[in-house]
């Protein structure tokens, strides 16, 4: 899954496990608030979490209020998706 290549920074397994754990928690919270179901047995469902930030061009520091998190879930077989921001 995560292959080692020359010259690329390495990620620890603890970081990878923590990231996937956070994605599961976010998907569980969002899924509990919405009735629409995606996927099912034998279907492929994709999850993506994206962080959008405003560029500062070296003028000051970035703050937490400048970051927007967007979570997307998409079922390839049904061609349906849900996006939250």
PyMOL Python script that loads the backbone (N, CA, C, O; Angstrom):
from pymol import cmd

cmd.read_pdbstr("""\
ATOM      1  N   UNK A   1       0.825  -1.180   0.000  1.00  0.00           N
ATOM      2  CA  UNK A   1       0.000   0.000   0.000  1.00  0.00           C
ATOM      3  C   UNK A   1       0.879   1.258   0.000  1.00  0.00           C
ATOM      4  O   UNK A   1       0.766   2.077  -0.912  1.00  0.00           O
ATOM      5  N   UNK A   2       1.728   1.424   0.975  1.00  0.00           N
ATOM      6  CA  UNK A   2       2.643   2.559   1.016  1.00  0.00           C
ATOM      7  C   UNK A   2       4.033   2.025   0.703  1.00  0.00           C
ATOM      8  O   UNK A   2       4.673   1.400   1.548  1.00  0.00           O
ATOM      9  N   UNK A   3       4.491   2.274  -0.509  1.00  0.00           N
ATOM     10  CA  UNK A   3       5.778   1.743  -0.933  1.00  0.00           C
ATOM     11  C   UNK A   3       6.880   2.734  -0.619  1.00  0.00           C
ATOM     12  O   UNK A   3       6.675   3.947  -0.629  1.00  0.00           O
ATOM     13  N   UNK A   4       8.032   2.197  -0.346  1.00  0.00           N
ATOM     14  CA  UNK A   4       9.188   3.055  -0.083  1.00  0.00           C
ATOM     15  C   UNK A   4       9.895   3.350  -1.394  1.00  0.00           C
ATOM     16  O   UNK A   4      10.184   2.440  -2.171  1.00  0.00           O
ATOM     17  N   UNK A   5      10.171   4.614  -1.634  1.00  0.00           N
ATOM     18  CA  UNK A   5      10.901   5.031  -2.823  1.00  0.00           C
ATOM     19  C   UNK A   5      12.065   5.900  -2.394  1.00  0.00           C
ATOM     20  O   UNK A   5      12.033   6.536  -1.340  1.00  0.00           O
ATOM     21  N   UNK A   6      13.079   5.918  -3.213  1.00  0.00           N
ATOM     22  CA  UNK A   6      14.252   6.720  -2.885  1.00  0.00           C
ATOM     23  C   UNK A   6      13.929   8.197  -2.906  1.00  0.00           C
ATOM     24  O   UNK A   6      13.226   8.679  -3.795  1.00  0.00           O
ATOM     25  N   UNK A   7      14.443   8.908  -1.928  1.00  0.00           N
ATOM     26  CA  UNK A   7      14.318  10.348  -1.894  1.00  0.00           C
ATOM     27  C   UNK A   7      12.990  10.876  -1.397  1.00  0.00           C
ATOM     28  O   UNK A   7      12.801  12.091  -1.333  1.00  0.00           O
ATOM     29  N   UNK A   8      12.062   9.999  -1.043  1.00  0.00           N
ATOM     30  CA  UNK A   8      10.774  10.462  -0.543  1.00  0.00           C
ATOM     31  C   UNK A   8      10.743  10.339   0.972  1.00  0.00           C
ATOM     32  O   UNK A   8      11.301   9.396   1.533  1.00  0.00           O
ATOM     33  N   UNK A   9      10.094  11.285   1.635  1.00  0.00           N
ATOM     34  CA  UNK A   9      10.002  11.203   3.091  1.00  0.00           C
ATOM     35  C   UNK A   9       9.173   9.996   3.513  1.00  0.00           C
ATOM     36  O   UNK A   9       8.241   9.590   2.819  1.00  0.00           O
ATOM     37  N   UNK A  10       9.522   9.443   4.641  1.00  0.00           N
ATOM     38  CA  UNK A  10       8.843   8.255   5.154  1.00  0.00           C
ATOM     39  C   UNK A  10       7.780   8.667   6.158  1.00  0.00           C
ATOM     40  O   UNK A  10       7.969   9.620   6.914  1.00  0.00           O
ATOM     41  N   UNK A  11       6.670   7.954   6.167  1.00  0.00           N
ATOM     42  CA  UNK A  11       5.618   8.178   7.160  1.00  0.00           C
ATOM     43  C   UNK A  11       5.622   6.997   8.116  1.00  0.00           C
ATOM     44  O   UNK A  11       5.770   5.848   7.701  1.00  0.00           O
ATOM     45  N   UNK A  12       5.459   7.286   9.383  1.00  0.00           N
ATOM     46  CA  UNK A  12       5.407   6.199  10.354  1.00  0.00           C
ATOM     47  C   UNK A  12       4.035   5.542  10.302  1.00  0.00           C
ATOM     48  O   UNK A  12       3.050   6.171   9.914  1.00  0.00           O
ATOM     49  N   UNK A  13       3.978   4.271  10.696  1.00  0.00           N
ATOM     50  CA  UNK A  13       2.700   3.550  10.706  1.00  0.00           C
ATOM     51  C   UNK A  13       1.734   4.178  11.695  1.00  0.00           C
ATOM     52  O   UNK A  13       0.522   4.129  11.487  1.00  0.00           O
ATOM     53  N   UNK A  14       2.250   4.767  12.768  1.00  0.00           N
ATOM     54  CA  UNK A  14       1.372   5.419  13.743  1.00  0.00           C
ATOM     55  C   UNK A  14       0.630   6.589  13.101  1.00  0.00           C
ATOM     56  O   UNK A  14      -0.549   6.804  13.383  1.00  0.00           O
ATOM     57  N   UNK A  15       1.313   7.347  12.239  1.00  0.00           N
ATOM     58  CA  UNK A  15       0.675   8.461  11.542  1.00  0.00           C
ATOM     59  C   UNK A  15      -0.393   7.966  10.579  1.00  0.00           C
ATOM     60  O   UNK A  15      -1.476   8.546  10.509  1.00  0.00           O
ATOM     61  N   UNK A  16      -0.106   6.912   9.844  1.00  0.00           N
ATOM     62  CA  UNK A  16      -1.057   6.354   8.883  1.00  0.00           C
ATOM     63  C   UNK A  16      -2.284   5.808   9.594  1.00  0.00           C
ATOM     64  O   UNK A  16      -3.411   6.049   9.162  1.00  0.00           O
ATOM     65  N   UNK A  17      -2.076   5.074  10.680  1.00  0.00           N
ATOM     66  CA  UNK A  17      -3.190   4.507  11.440  1.00  0.00           C
ATOM     67  C   UNK A  17      -4.037   5.618  12.044  1.00  0.00           C
ATOM     68  O   UNK A  17      -5.265   5.527  12.049  1.00  0.00           O
ATOM     69  N   UNK A  18      -3.394   6.667  12.553  1.00  0.00           N
ATOM     70  CA  UNK A  18      -4.121   7.800  13.126  1.00  0.00           C
ATOM     71  C   UNK A  18      -4.967   8.505  12.066  1.00  0.00           C
ATOM     72  O   UNK A  18      -6.099   8.902  12.342  1.00  0.00           O
ATOM     73  N   UNK A  19      -4.428   8.662  10.863  1.00  0.00           N
ATOM     74  CA  UNK A  19      -5.156   9.307   9.773  1.00  0.00           C
ATOM     75  C   UNK A  19      -6.400   8.505   9.396  1.00  0.00           C
ATOM     76  O   UNK A  19      -7.485   9.075   9.277  1.00  0.00           O
ATOM     77  N   UNK A  20      -6.258   7.193   9.208  1.00  0.00           N
ATOM     78  CA  UNK A  20      -7.409   6.365   8.850  1.00  0.00           C
ATOM     79  C   UNK A  20      -8.421   6.292   9.981  1.00  0.00           C
ATOM     80  O   UNK A  20      -9.622   6.200   9.729  1.00  0.00           O
ATOM     81  N   UNK A  21      -7.960   6.332  11.213  1.00  0.00           N
ATOM     82  CA  UNK A  21      -8.876   6.345  12.350  1.00  0.00           C
ATOM     83  C   UNK A  21      -9.701   7.625  12.346  1.00  0.00           C
ATOM     84  O   UNK A  21     -10.903   7.597  12.613  1.00  0.00           O
ATOM     85  N   UNK A  22      -9.058   8.738  12.044  1.00  0.00           N
ATOM     86  CA  UNK A  22      -9.777  10.020  11.983  1.00  0.00           C
ATOM     87  C   UNK A  22     -10.799  10.020  10.846  1.00  0.00           C
ATOM     88  O   UNK A  22     -11.910  10.523  11.015  1.00  0.00           O
ATOM     89  N   UNK A  23     -10.436   9.465   9.698  1.00  0.00           N
ATOM     90  CA  UNK A  23     -11.384   9.377   8.587  1.00  0.00           C
ATOM     91  C   UNK A  23     -12.602   8.534   8.956  1.00  0.00           C
ATOM     92  O   UNK A  23     -13.729   8.877   8.601  1.00  0.00           O
ATOM     93  N   UNK A  24     -12.373   7.433   9.666  1.00  0.00           N
ATOM     94  CA  UNK A  24     -13.494   6.588  10.092  1.00  0.00           C
ATOM     95  C   UNK A  24     -14.410   7.338  11.038  1.00  0.00           C
ATOM     96  O   UNK A  24     -15.631   7.227  10.935  1.00  0.00           O
ATOM     97  N   UNK A  25     -13.836   8.104  11.965  1.00  0.00           N
ATOM     98  CA  UNK A  25     -14.647   8.874  12.912  1.00  0.00           C
ATOM     99  C   UNK A  25     -15.480   9.928  12.196  1.00  0.00           C
ATOM    100  O   UNK A  25     -16.662  10.092  12.498  1.00  0.00           O
ATOM    101  N   UNK A  26     -14.878  10.645  11.249  1.00  0.00           N
ATOM    102  CA  UNK A  26     -15.604  11.676  10.507  1.00  0.00           C
ATOM    103  C   UNK A  26     -16.727  11.044   9.690  1.00  0.00           C
ATOM    104  O   UNK A  26     -17.841  11.568   9.666  1.00  0.00           O
ATOM    105  N   UNK A  27     -16.449   9.929   9.022  1.00  0.00           N
ATOM    106  CA  UNK A  27     -17.478   9.254   8.228  1.00  0.00           C
ATOM    107  C   UNK A  27     -18.611   8.749   9.112  1.00  0.00           C
ATOM    108  O   UNK A  27     -19.774   8.788   8.708  1.00  0.00           O
ATOM    109  N   UNK A  28     -18.288   8.277  10.308  1.00  0.00           N
ATOM    110  CA  UNK A  28     -19.318   7.795  11.232  1.00  0.00           C
ATOM    111  C   UNK A  28     -20.212   8.943  11.702  1.00  0.00           C
ATOM    112  O   UNK A  28     -21.432   8.788  11.771  1.00  0.00           O
ATOM    113  N   UNK A  29     -19.621  10.083  12.023  1.00  0.00           N
ATOM    114  CA  UNK A  29     -20.403  11.238  12.480  1.00  0.00           C
ATOM    115  C   UNK A  29     -21.320  11.736  11.367  1.00  0.00           C
ATOM    116  O   UNK A  29     -22.501  11.993  11.598  1.00  0.00           O
ATOM    117  N   UNK A  30     -20.780  11.871  10.171  1.00  0.00           N
ATOM    118  CA  UNK A  30     -21.588  12.354   9.050  1.00  0.00           C
ATOM    119  C   UNK A  30     -22.672  11.347   8.700  1.00  0.00           C
ATOM    120  O   UNK A  30     -23.813  11.728   8.436  1.00  0.00           O
ATOM    121  N   UNK A  31     -22.330  10.079   8.696  1.00  0.00           N
ATOM    122  CA  UNK A  31     -23.313   9.050   8.374  1.00  0.00           C
ATOM    123  C   UNK A  31     -24.447   8.974   9.364  1.00  0.00           C
ATOM    124  O   UNK A  31     -25.564   8.613   8.994  1.00  0.00           O
ATOM    125  N   UNK A  32     -24.190   9.307  10.616  1.00  0.00           N
ATOM    126  CA  UNK A  32     -25.245   9.248  11.621  1.00  0.00           C
ATOM    127  C   UNK A  32     -26.233  10.404  11.485  1.00  0.00           C
ATOM    128  O   UNK A  32     -27.337  10.333  12.025  1.00  0.00           O
ATOM    129  N   UNK A  33     -25.853  11.469  10.772  1.00  0.00           N
ATOM    130  CA  UNK A  33     -26.728  12.630  10.606  1.00  0.00           C
ATOM    131  C   UNK A  33     -27.487  12.630   9.276  1.00  0.00           C
ATOM    132  O   UNK A  33     -28.325  13.505   9.054  1.00  0.00           O
ATOM    133  N   UNK A  34     -27.215  11.677   8.397  1.00  0.00           N
ATOM    134  CA  UNK A  34     -27.853  11.657   7.082  1.00  0.00           C
ATOM    135  C   UNK A  34     -28.441  10.280   6.812  1.00  0.00           C
ATOM    136  O   UNK A  34     -27.886   9.261   7.223  1.00  0.00           O
ATOM    137  N   UNK A  35     -29.577  10.264   6.112  1.00  0.00           N
ATOM    138  CA  UNK A  35     -30.270   9.015   5.835  1.00  0.00           C
ATOM    139  C   UNK A  35     -29.808   8.339   4.554  1.00  0.00           C
ATOM    140  O   UNK A  35     -30.088   7.156   4.358  1.00  0.00           O
ATOM    141  N   UNK A  36     -29.115   9.045   3.685  1.00  0.00           N
ATOM    142  CA  UNK A  36     -28.691   8.477   2.409  1.00  0.00           C
ATOM    143  C   UNK A  36     -27.576   7.458   2.632  1.00  0.00           C
ATOM    144  O   UNK A  36     -26.589   7.745   3.309  1.00  0.00           O
ATOM    145  N   UNK A  37     -27.742   6.271   2.060  1.00  0.00           N
ATOM    146  CA  UNK A  37     -26.747   5.217   2.190  1.00  0.00           C
ATOM    147  C   UNK A  37     -25.973   5.075   0.887  1.00  0.00           C
ATOM    148  O   UNK A  37     -26.548   5.157  -0.198  1.00  0.00           O
ATOM    149  N   UNK A  38     -24.682   4.865   1.001  1.00  0.00           N
ATOM    150  CA  UNK A  38     -23.836   4.630  -0.160  1.00  0.00           C
ATOM    151  C   UNK A  38     -23.207   3.258  -0.043  1.00  0.00           C
ATOM    152  O   UNK A  38     -22.913   2.789   1.056  1.00  0.00           O
ATOM    153  N   UNK A  39     -23.004   2.620  -1.180  1.00  0.00           N
ATOM    154  CA  UNK A  39     -22.308   1.343  -1.193  1.00  0.00           C
ATOM    155  C   UNK A  39     -23.176   0.190  -0.755  1.00  0.00           C
ATOM    156  O   UNK A  39     -24.403   0.253  -0.820  1.00  0.00           O
ATOM    157  N   UNK A  40     -22.528  -0.853  -0.311  1.00  0.00           N
ATOM    158  CA  UNK A  40     -23.199  -2.069   0.104  1.00  0.00           C
ATOM    159  C   UNK A  40     -22.292  -3.247  -0.198  1.00  0.00           C
ATOM    160  O   UNK A  40     -21.142  -3.061  -0.597  1.00  0.00           O
ATOM    161  N   UNK A  41     -22.795  -4.454  -0.011  1.00  0.00           N
ATOM    162  CA  UNK A  41     -21.972  -5.634  -0.287  1.00  0.00           C
ATOM    163  C   UNK A  41     -21.560  -5.694  -1.761  1.00  0.00           C
ATOM    164  O   UNK A  41     -22.407  -5.627  -2.652  1.00  0.00           O
ATOM    165  N   UNK A  42     -20.273  -5.820  -2.005  1.00  0.00           N
ATOM    166  CA  UNK A  42     -19.759  -5.947  -3.362  1.00  0.00           C
ATOM    167  C   UNK A  42     -19.637  -4.647  -4.130  1.00  0.00           C
ATOM    168  O   UNK A  42     -19.330  -4.679  -5.321  1.00  0.00           O
ATOM    169  N   UNK A  43     -19.864  -3.500  -3.500  1.00  0.00           N
ATOM    170  CA  UNK A  43     -19.762  -2.208  -4.175  1.00  0.00           C
ATOM    171  C   UNK A  43     -18.540  -1.453  -3.667  1.00  0.00           C
ATOM    172  O   UNK A  43     -18.136  -1.609  -2.514  1.00  0.00           O
ATOM    173  N   UNK A  44     -17.959  -0.637  -4.533  1.00  0.00           N
ATOM    174  CA  UNK A  44     -16.769   0.130  -4.192  1.00  0.00           C
ATOM    175  C   UNK A  44     -17.168   1.541  -3.788  1.00  0.00           C
ATOM    176  O   UNK A  44     -17.824   2.253  -4.547  1.00  0.00           O
ATOM    177  N   UNK A  45     -16.763   1.938  -2.579  1.00  0.00           N
ATOM    178  CA  UNK A  45     -17.047   3.274  -2.076  1.00  0.00           C
ATOM    179  C   UNK A  45     -15.729   3.985  -1.799  1.00  0.00           C
ATOM    180  O   UNK A  45     -14.835   3.414  -1.174  1.00  0.00           O
ATOM    181  N   UNK A  46     -15.603   5.222  -2.259  1.00  0.00           N
ATOM    182  CA  UNK A  46     -14.387   6.010  -2.073  1.00  0.00           C
ATOM    183  C   UNK A  46     -14.630   7.104  -1.048  1.00  0.00           C
ATOM    184  O   UNK A  46     -15.694   7.722  -1.035  1.00  0.00           O
ATOM    185  N   UNK A  47     -13.641   7.346  -0.183  1.00  0.00           N
ATOM    186  CA  UNK A  47     -13.681   8.429   0.799  1.00  0.00           C
ATOM    187  C   UNK A  47     -12.504   9.354   0.538  1.00  0.00           C
ATOM    188  O   UNK A  47     -11.402   8.892   0.242  1.00  0.00           O
ATOM    189  N   UNK A  48     -12.731  10.660   0.648  1.00  0.00           N
ATOM    190  CA  UNK A  48     -11.653  11.619   0.463  1.00  0.00           C
ATOM    191  C   UNK A  48     -11.850  12.785   1.413  1.00  0.00           C
ATOM    192  O   UNK A  48     -12.959  13.301   1.558  1.00  0.00           O
ATOM    193  N   UNK A  49     -10.770  13.195   2.059  1.00  0.00           N
ATOM    194  CA  UNK A  49     -10.788  14.350   2.948  1.00  0.00           C
ATOM    195  C   UNK A  49      -9.787  15.359   2.404  1.00  0.00           C
ATOM    196  O   UNK A  49      -8.614  15.031   2.225  1.00  0.00           O
ATOM    197  N   UNK A  50     -10.235  16.582   2.139  1.00  0.00           N
ATOM    198  CA  UNK A  50      -9.393  17.613   1.547  1.00  0.00           C
ATOM    199  C   UNK A  50      -9.362  18.831   2.454  1.00  0.00           C
ATOM    200  O   UNK A  50     -10.391  19.242   2.991  1.00  0.00           O
ATOM    201  N   UNK A  51      -8.180  19.406   2.623  1.00  0.00           N
ATOM    202  CA  UNK A  51      -8.008  20.619   3.413  1.00  0.00           C
ATOM    203  C   UNK A  51      -7.746  21.777   2.458  1.00  0.00           C
ATOM    204  O   UNK A  51      -6.777  21.750   1.699  1.00  0.00           O
ATOM    205  N   UNK A  52      -8.598  22.785   2.492  1.00  0.00           N
ATOM    206  CA  UNK A  52      -8.443  23.966   1.645  1.00  0.00           C
ATOM    207  C   UNK A  52      -8.019  25.138   2.521  1.00  0.00           C
ATOM    208  O   UNK A  52      -8.658  25.421   3.534  1.00  0.00           O
ATOM    209  N   UNK A  53      -6.940  25.823   2.133  1.00  0.00           N
ATOM    210  CA  UNK A  53      -6.462  26.960   2.914  1.00  0.00           C
ATOM    211  C   UNK A  53      -6.238  28.157   1.998  1.00  0.00           C
ATOM    212  O   UNK A  53      -6.065  28.003   0.789  1.00  0.00           O
ATOM    213  N   UNK A  54      -6.244  29.330   2.578  1.00  0.00           N
ATOM    214  CA  UNK A  54      -5.981  30.558   1.842  1.00  0.00           C
ATOM    215  C   UNK A  54      -4.485  30.843   1.875  1.00  0.00           C
ATOM    216  O   UNK A  54      -3.851  30.736   2.925  1.00  0.00           O
ATOM    217  N   UNK A  55      -3.929  31.202   0.739  1.00  0.00           N
ATOM    218  CA  UNK A  55      -2.505  31.532   0.686  1.00  0.00           C
ATOM    219  C   UNK A  55      -2.245  32.889   1.330  1.00  0.00           C
ATOM    220  O   UNK A  55      -3.017  33.833   1.161  1.00  0.00           O
ATOM    221  N   UNK A  56      -1.146  32.967   2.068  1.00  0.00           N
ATOM    222  CA  UNK A  56      -0.790  34.219   2.732  1.00  0.00           C
ATOM    223  C   UNK A  56       0.381  34.921   2.043  1.00  0.00           C
ATOM    224  O   UNK A  56       0.650  36.084   2.342  1.00  0.00           O
ATOM    225  N   UNK A  57       1.078  34.253   1.138  1.00  0.00           N
ATOM    226  CA  UNK A  57       2.229  34.826   0.448  1.00  0.00           C
ATOM    227  C   UNK A  57       3.227  35.433   1.432  1.00  0.00           C
ATOM    228  O   UNK A  57       3.689  36.561   1.258  1.00  0.00           O
ATOM    229  N   UNK A  58       3.544  34.663   2.464  1.00  0.00           N
ATOM    230  CA  UNK A  58       4.526  35.034   3.488  1.00  0.00           C
ATOM    231  C   UNK A  58       4.160  36.314   4.232  1.00  0.00           C
ATOM    232  O   UNK A  58       5.053  37.012   4.711  1.00  0.00           O
ATOM    233  N   UNK A  59       2.896  36.636   4.340  1.00  0.00           N
ATOM    234  CA  UNK A  59       2.439  37.810   5.085  1.00  0.00           C
ATOM    235  C   UNK A  59       1.675  37.328   6.306  1.00  0.00           C
ATOM    236  O   UNK A  59       0.450  37.218   6.267  1.00  0.00           O
ATOM    237  N   UNK A  60       2.363  37.048   7.358  1.00  0.00           N
ATOM    238  CA  UNK A  60       1.704  36.597   8.575  1.00  0.00           C
ATOM    239  C   UNK A  60       1.610  35.081   8.651  1.00  0.00           C
ATOM    240  O   UNK A  60       2.125  34.356   7.799  1.00  0.00           O
ATOM    241  N   UNK A  61       0.947  34.638   9.681  1.00  0.00           N
ATOM    242  CA  UNK A  61       0.819  33.202   9.924  1.00  0.00           C
ATOM    243  C   UNK A  61      -0.578  32.717   9.578  1.00  0.00           C
ATOM    244  O   UNK A  61      -1.554  33.462   9.662  1.00  0.00           O
ATOM    245  N   UNK A  62      -0.652  31.464   9.190  1.00  0.00           N
ATOM    246  CA  UNK A  62      -1.952  30.862   8.924  1.00  0.00           C
ATOM    247  C   UNK A  62      -2.642  30.555  10.245  1.00  0.00           C
ATOM    248  O   UNK A  62      -1.997  30.157  11.215  1.00  0.00           O
ATOM    249  N   UNK A  63      -3.927  30.738  10.274  1.00  0.00           N
ATOM    250  CA  UNK A  63      -4.693  30.426  11.469  1.00  0.00           C
ATOM    251  C   UNK A  63      -5.662  29.299  11.171  1.00  0.00           C
ATOM    252  O   UNK A  63      -5.892  28.955  10.011  1.00  0.00           O
ATOM    253  N   UNK A  64      -6.225  28.729  12.216  1.00  0.00           N
ATOM    254  CA  UNK A  64      -7.157  27.623  12.036  1.00  0.00           C
ATOM    255  C   UNK A  64      -8.432  28.064  11.324  1.00  0.00           C
ATOM    256  O   UNK A  64      -9.086  27.253  10.668  1.00  0.00           O
ATOM    257  N   UNK A  65      -8.790  29.340  11.446  1.00  0.00           N
ATOM    258  CA  UNK A  65     -10.019  29.809  10.808  1.00  0.00           C
ATOM    259  C   UNK A  65      -9.869  29.910   9.296  1.00  0.00           C
ATOM    260  O   UNK A  65     -10.867  30.075   8.593  1.00  0.00           O
ATOM    261  N   UNK A  66      -8.653  29.816   8.782  1.00  0.00           N
ATOM    262  CA  UNK A  66      -8.425  29.927   7.351  1.00  0.00           C
ATOM    263  C   UNK A  66      -8.453  28.574   6.658  1.00  0.00           C
ATOM    264  O   UNK A  66      -8.229  28.507   5.450  1.00  0.00           O
ATOM    265  N   UNK A  67      -8.722  27.494   7.383  1.00  0.00           N
ATOM    266  CA  UNK A  67      -8.718  26.157   6.811  1.00  0.00           C
ATOM    267  C   UNK A  67     -10.142  25.629   6.709  1.00  0.00           C
ATOM    268  O   UNK A  67     -10.904  25.688   7.673  1.00  0.00           O
ATOM    269  N   UNK A  68     -10.496  25.114   5.538  1.00  0.00           N
ATOM    270  CA  UNK A  68     -11.804  24.507   5.314  1.00  0.00           C
ATOM    271  C   UNK A  68     -11.587  23.030   4.998  1.00  0.00           C
ATOM    272  O   UNK A  68     -10.788  22.696   4.123  1.00  0.00           O
ATOM    273  N   UNK A  69     -12.283  22.154   5.695  1.00  0.00           N
ATOM    274  CA  UNK A  69     -12.176  20.721   5.473  1.00  0.00           C
ATOM    275  C   UNK A  69     -13.396  20.263   4.685  1.00  0.00           C
ATOM    276  O   UNK A  69     -14.532  20.567   5.051  1.00  0.00           O
ATOM    277  N   UNK A  70     -13.153  19.525   3.594  1.00  0.00           N
ATOM    278  CA  UNK A  70     -14.236  18.992   2.765  1.00  0.00           C
ATOM    279  C   UNK A  70     -14.104  17.476   2.750  1.00  0.00           C
ATOM    280  O   UNK A  70     -13.044  16.943   2.424  1.00  0.00           O
ATOM    281  N   UNK A  71     -15.180  16.786   3.101  1.00  0.00           N
ATOM    282  CA  UNK A  71     -15.198  15.325   3.081  1.00  0.00           C
ATOM    283  C   UNK A  71     -16.127  14.891   1.963  1.00  0.00           C
ATOM    284  O   UNK A  71     -17.254  15.374   1.857  1.00  0.00           O
ATOM    285  N   UNK A  72     -15.653  13.984   1.137  1.00  0.00           N
ATOM    286  CA  UNK A  72     -16.466  13.471   0.044  1.00  0.00           C
ATOM    287  C   UNK A  72     -16.547  11.962   0.101  1.00  0.00           C
ATOM    288  O   UNK A  72     -15.562  11.289   0.403  1.00  0.00           O
ATOM    289  N   UNK A  73     -17.728  11.431  -0.191  1.00  0.00           N
ATOM    290  CA  UNK A  73     -17.939   9.988  -0.278  1.00  0.00           C
ATOM    291  C   UNK A  73     -18.620   9.714  -1.608  1.00  0.00           C
ATOM    292  O   UNK A  73     -19.572  10.406  -1.970  1.00  0.00           O
ATOM    293  N   UNK A  74     -18.141   8.702  -2.349  1.00  0.00           N
ATOM    294  CA  UNK A  74     -18.654   8.428  -3.684  1.00  0.00           C
ATOM    295  C   UNK A  74     -18.709   6.926  -3.911  1.00  0.00           C
ATOM    296  O   UNK A  74     -17.757   6.210  -3.600  1.00  0.00           O
ATOM    297  N   UNK A  75     -19.820   6.449  -4.453  1.00  0.00           N
ATOM    298  CA  UNK A  75     -19.984   5.035  -4.797  1.00  0.00           C
ATOM    299  C   UNK A  75     -19.786   4.895  -6.302  1.00  0.00           C
ATOM    300  O   UNK A  75     -20.550   5.461  -7.084  1.00  0.00           O
ATOM    301  N   UNK A  76     -18.765   4.144  -6.711  1.00  0.00           N
ATOM    302  CA  UNK A  76     -18.469   3.983  -8.133  1.00  0.00           C
ATOM    303  C   UNK A  76     -19.571   3.238  -8.873  1.00  0.00           C
ATOM    304  O   UNK A  76     -19.892   3.576 -10.012  1.00  0.00           O
ATOM    305  N   UNK A  77     -20.148   2.235  -8.239  1.00  0.00           N
ATOM    306  CA  UNK A  77     -21.142   1.402  -8.913  1.00  0.00           C
ATOM    307  C   UNK A  77     -22.461   2.139  -9.121  1.00  0.00           C
ATOM    308  O   UNK A  77     -23.063   2.033 -10.189  1.00  0.00           O
ATOM    309  N   UNK A  78     -22.917   2.883  -8.117  1.00  0.00           N
ATOM    310  CA  UNK A  78     -24.189   3.604  -8.211  1.00  0.00           C
ATOM    311  C   UNK A  78     -24.032   4.995  -8.820  1.00  0.00           C
ATOM    312  O   UNK A  78     -25.019   5.623  -9.204  1.00  0.00           O
ATOM    313  N   UNK A  79     -22.780   5.481  -8.907  1.00  0.00           N
ATOM    314  CA  UNK A  79     -22.479   6.834  -9.398  1.00  0.00           C
ATOM    315  C   UNK A  79     -23.218   7.892  -8.589  1.00  0.00           C
ATOM    316  O   UNK A  79     -23.790   8.829  -9.148  1.00  0.00           O
ATOM    317  N   UNK A  80     -23.201   7.733  -7.268  1.00  0.00           N
ATOM    318  CA  UNK A  80     -23.800   8.695  -6.351  1.00  0.00           C
ATOM    319  C   UNK A  80     -22.729   9.164  -5.384  1.00  0.00           C
ATOM    320  O   UNK A  80     -21.801   8.421  -5.066  1.00  0.00           O
ATOM    321  N   UNK A  81     -22.859  10.388  -4.921  1.00  0.00           N
ATOM    322  CA  UNK A  81     -21.886  10.917  -3.991  1.00  0.00           C
ATOM    323  C   UNK A  81     -22.492  11.902  -3.022  1.00  0.00           C
ATOM    324  O   UNK A  81     -23.564  12.460  -3.255  1.00  0.00           O
ATOM    325  N   UNK A  82     -21.772  12.105  -1.914  1.00  0.00           N
ATOM    326  CA  UNK A  82     -22.149  13.069  -0.890  1.00  0.00           C
ATOM    327  C   UNK A  82     -20.895  13.874  -0.566  1.00  0.00           C
ATOM    328  O   UNK A  82     -19.817  13.306  -0.395  1.00  0.00           O
ATOM    329  N   UNK A  83     -21.033  15.185  -0.484  1.00  0.00           N
ATOM    330  CA  UNK A  83     -19.915  16.044  -0.127  1.00  0.00           C
ATOM    331  C   UNK A  83     -20.332  16.963   1.006  1.00  0.00           C
ATOM    332  O   UNK A  83     -21.426  17.527   0.991  1.00  0.00           O
ATOM    333  N   UNK A  84     -19.450  17.112   1.992  1.00  0.00           N
ATOM    334  CA  UNK A  84     -19.711  17.944   3.161  1.00  0.00           C
ATOM    335  C   UNK A  84     -18.541  18.890   3.343  1.00  0.00           C
ATOM    336  O   UNK A  84     -17.385  18.510   3.155  1.00  0.00           O
ATOM    337  N   UNK A  85     -18.849  20.127   3.711  1.00  0.00           N
ATOM    338  CA  UNK A  85     -17.778  21.093   3.910  1.00  0.00           C
ATOM    339  C   UNK A  85     -18.026  21.979   5.078  1.00  0.00           C
ATOM    340  O   UNK A  85     -17.210  22.850   5.377  1.00  0.00           O
TER     341      UNK A  85
END
""", "prot")
cmd.dss("prot")
cmd.show_as("cartoon", "prot")
cmd.util.cbc("prot")
cmd.orient("prot")
